[in-house]
Amino acid sequence: MKEIRNILGYNKKEIDKKAFGKGGSKDMAYSFYGWEQANVPAVAKDYPKIETPLDLYDALSEVWCKDTCAPRMQKDWSKDNKTLGQCSITAFLAQDIFGGKVYGIPRGGGNYHCYNVVGDCVFDLTSEQFGDEVLSYADQPQQLREVHFAKEEKRKRYEYLRQELKRYLENETQTGYCSWGRVNERMQIYHDTEWGVPVHDDRTMFEHLMLEAMQCGLSWDLMLKKREIFRKCFDGFDFDKIASYGEDDVQRILDTEGMIRSVRKIRAVIGNARCCQEIIKAYGSLSDYFWSFSDHKTILYKGHGEGAVPVSNGLSDRIGKDLKKRGFRYVGPVTVYSHLQACGIINDHDKTCPCYRKIIKHYPTVEKQQDLEVM
């Protein structure tokens, strides 16, 4: 995706939180009760980016704090136990957004742990505070906000939580350099759901690398436009199948309507598939090979989050040279750097971009100084 930086620049962005697939990355698991079925749509229109309870959980994870915690529990609240003392104000806020009813599990002392029921969907955004304790969500009494909010301190905490959520969501719509993802719908979907999300599947890793290789001299938008053609030509980027291709396959690919007419690139993909097999023999997987260069953590380079993003650096140069020694073609430092961005080994989203924060939150990262960067 190198040409995007040169033509558009990394200076403005607005992200739709299609981001990680309407409430979370497909590779991401949640821990709160009922998250698997928490796909009811929002009915309130004044909470941008909140489409499902998963989206609300993600946002509130950045908002819950000691000030929103019930006073009797504040001394025990921490970021590692962020849902502690947040149940009733969270459940009624979720009711505002998704409708349905709030129910409560008796906890002694006249207190109730509140959760949401919307149609057949039962979810409890704050259940993690109970650890391994099993709660019963069947046949519990309904909770009324007028009863709960008769307590002035609870009403104020609810208003504060709602206010902070809206402030957080407003910050989510700030502009930043990831605006390249809004050039068209293809770019937006790619940015929001793929670019920078850590890849640990060998076939996907190979596809990313080969798309970058085939892009040389062409636009990234064209790569996305022709992606299904590439997948058809190369058996879904199954490198074991590609490695067995012969001259008839080269001609078949050249004759495919809409395919890039470059014999050199087609032969490079076939040769690279064979090289990929050798890497797997040595490292166990193509994914492990690439991630070994970052100690299996996503790299956050100093200054990149503010837009100072290079076209290549020392890491991409070292990997590119190693790949070439192993027989790979079309793997120069610029191509490799773009690949490292795409597969999540480097997080080059802007710090104001929701995807930047999602990656940091859900995947291991390491901060590093700039490394022989070429701008």
N, C-alpha and C positions, 0 to 999 in steps of 0.2 A: 504494500500500500504506500510505497515511498512517494509516488507522484502526488498524492493528496497533500502531503506536507508542503511540497514545493508550490503547487498551484493555488491551494486554498489557504494554507497556513493554519496553525493551531491557535486561534485567538478567540473564537466565540463558539458557544454550544447551547443547545436546548435538547434535552433528552426526554423522550417518552419512556415511561417506565414499563414499556413492553419488556423492558430490560432483561430480566432473567426469566422470561416466560410467564408473565402475569402472576407475580407473587413468588419469585424465587427461581434460582437456577435449577435446571432439570437434574443437575448433579448434587443439588443441595438438599439436605434433610433438616426438618425442624423438630423441635422437641416438645412443643406444647400440645396438650390434649386436643385431639380432633383435627390436627393440621392436615391429615391426608384428605379429608373431605371438605376442608375450609375453602370452598370455591364459590360461595354465594356472592352475587354481584352487589356492588354498592348501590344504594338507592339515593343517598345524599349526593348532591352535585358540587358542594362547596369544599370538598377535600380532594384537590387535584392529585393524581397519581395513585390514589387508593382505589383499587378495583376489586380486591378480595381481602379477606382477613389476613392472608399471608403478607400482603402489602402493608396492612396496618401494623402487623407485628414488626416488620422490618423498620418502619418509621418510628414506632414507639420505642424500639430498642435503642434508638438514638436520643429519645426524649425522656424516658423514665429516669428519675433522679431521686435524691434524698428528699427534696421538697415536695415531690408528688407521692411519697411513701406515707402510709398511715403513721401518725405521731408515735404510737406505742412501739413501732417496729423500726423507727429511723436509726436507732443506735446499731442495728444489725444489718442495715441496708448497705450494699456494695455493688459495684459494677458487675461482679461475678454472680450476684444474686439480684439482678435488676428488677425482677417481677415481684419481689417481696413487698407486701403492703400496697399493691397497686390494683387489687382485683375489682373493687366496686366501681371506682371511677373509670377504669378501663372498660369494664363490661357495659356501663351506660354510654360511654363514648362509642363503643362498637355498635350499640343499639341505635344511636343517632345515625350512624353511617350505613348499617346493613338492615335495620329494622329488627323484627323478631321480639323476643322477650328475654328478660334476665331472670335467672334462677339462682338459688343459693344453697350451698352445702353447709349445714350447721357445724360450727367449729368450737362451740363452748363459749361461755361468758356472754351469750346473746349475740355473738358474731356469726356472720355468714361469709363463705367464700363464693364469690359471684362468678357466673359464667353465662354464655350466650346460647340461645337456641333460635335458629332461623329456619323455619320449615322443618325438614328432617335433619338439618345440619346442627350438630352440637360441637361447640368449640370453646376452649378455655385458654385465652391468650396468656394468662398468668399462672398456669399450673406448674411451671418449672420450679417455683419456689419450694414445692413439696418434695423434690427429689424423687426417690423411689416409692414414696407412699402412694398407694392406690386409692383414688377417690371414687365415690359413687355418684354418678350423674343421673341416676334414675329416680323418678318420683320425688323430686326436691321442690320446696316451696318457691313460688314466684316472688321476685323482689321488685319493689316499687321505688322509683327514684325520689318521689316526694317524701318517703319515709327515710331513705338514706340521706337525702340532701337537707333534711330538717336539721342535721348537724352542720353548723356553719363551716367548721373547718374542712369537712368533707366536700361540701359544695365549692369552697374556694380552691381546694386541690383539684377538683374536676375542671373548674374554669381555667386553672393554670395549665393543666395537662392539655386541654383543648387549644388554648392559646399557643402553647409551645409547639404542638403538633402542626398548627397552621403556619407558624413561623418557619418550622423546619421544612415544610412542603414548599413554602415560598422560596426558600433558599435553594431547593432542588431545581427550581425553574430558572435560576440565574444562568446567564450566558457564559460560555467558556470555549476553549479551542475545539472541543469535540463536535462543533457544529458541522464538521465534514460529514458526520453521520446523517445530516438532514438534506443532503444534496438531492436525494430521491428516496423512494420507499425502500429500494433494495439496500442502499447504503445504511439507512436507518435501522432496518431489521438486523443487518450484519453487525453494526456497531452495538446495538442494544442487547443482542443475544449471543454473539460469538466473540467479537474482537476483545482480546485480553482475558477471556475466561480460561483458566488453566486447563490444558488438554492432557489427558493421561491415557488416551486410546491410540494405539499405533496407527490404525487406518486413518483416523482423523488427523493425527500428526503428519502423516505422509501426504494427505490431501492438502493441508495447509502449506506445506513446504513446496509441493508441486505447483499449486496455484501461484505462489510467489515466483517460482522459477519461470512459469509460462507467461507471467505478466511482463517480463523484461521487455521494455520498449513499448508497452501497451498500457492502457488505463486499467485501474482496479475495477471501475464500474463495468468495463467490458468483461472482466474475469467473472464477476458475479452474474452478469447477464448470461454468460455461456456456461456457467457452472454445471448445469444439468447435462449439457452436451458433453462436457469433459467426463462427467461421471458415467455417462452411457458408453463413451469411447473406451474408458479405462476400467470397466467393471467395478464402478464404485470405489476406485482407488484401492482395490485389493492388490497389494504389492506382490503377493505370491502368484496370482494369476498374471499380472502384468509382466513379471519376471520371465514367464514362459512364452511371451509374445515372439512371433517371427515376422518375416517380411510381409506375409499376407495380412497380418494385423496392422502393420505400419500403413499399408495401402488402404485397408478398411477404414482406419481412422482418418486418413487424408481425404477419403471419399465421402466422409460423413458431412451432411449438410450443416453449415454453421460452424464447423470446426476450424480452428486456426491452421492455416496452411504453412506449417513450419516443420519440415522433416527433421531438422536438428532438434527442435524442442520435443517432438514426439519420441525420437530415439533417446533423448536425454531422460525422459520419464521412464522409459523401459530400462535403460541402464541404471538409473537411480533406484528402481525397484529391486534390482539384483544386489546393488550395494546395500540397500536397506536390509536384505536378508542376512548379509554378512555382519552388519551391526548387531542384529538381533542374536546371532550366534555368539557374539562377543559380550554383549551387555544384557541379554535377556529380553530386551524390548527396545524399540526405537524411542519410546517415551523416556525410558530410564537413561538412555544415552544423552538426550538433550537436557533433561533435568539434572543430570550429574554435574553440568557446568555451573549450576546455581545452587548446588547443595539441596536440590528439590524444594526450593522456595522461590516465590515470585519476587523479582528484584524491583525495588523502588529507588531509582537513581535520583540523587540530589539535583533539584532544579527542573526535572522533567514534569513534575506535577504543576509547575507554574508556566509550562509551555515551551521551555528550552529543550526541545526534543531533536536529537540528531538524526541523520540518515544512516549512520553506522557508528560503531564504537569498537573498543578493544575486544570485547567479548565476541561480537559478531565476526570480527576479523579472525580471532583464534578458532572459532567453530568452523567458519568457512574454509580456512586452511586445512583443518583436520578432515572435513568432509571431502575436500578435493583430493587429499592423500588417499582417501578410501575409495576414490573413483567417481564421486558425485560430480555432476555438471550443473551449470547455472546456479551456483551457490556462492556468489561473491558476498562481501561483507554487508552491502546494502540489502540484498535479497534476504540474507540470513537475519539481519536486524529486523526487517519487516516480519519475518516468520516468528521471531522471538516475541515480538509484540502481539501477533495474532494468537499464538498458542498460550499466552499468559506467563511466559517465563520473565518477561518485562512488563510491568504495568505502566503504560504511558498515557492512560486517561488523565485528564486534568483533575486536580484535586477538588474542583467544584462539581465534577461529574458524578452522578449517583453510582455509576459502574465502578469508579475508583474506590469508593467507600465499601461497596458490596464485596469487591475482591479482597480488600484488606480485612474485612470482617470475617469472611468465610474460608480464607485460604492462608497458609503460612507465608509470611513475607520477610524480607530482609532489606534494610536500607544500606545503600552503598554510595560512595563518592563517584563522580563522573570518571569515565574510563576511556581515555584517548578518543574523544568524541569528534566526529566529523559532521559539521553543520551544513 
